[in-house]
Amino acid sequence: MVMPQSTLESLLFFLILSLVASYIVNLKYSSKLKIQK
């Protein structure tokens, strides 16, 4: 049986993971722009 709590935890984990990934991508893009300048 799939517990709703585990589903919520997995959803939270996925949300945090996507936020961290976007943050890292933004850092890389900003560093690339700084290097180009």
Secondary structure, 3 states (H helix, E strand, C coil): CCCHHHHHHHHHHHHHHHHHHHHHHHHHHHHHHHHHC
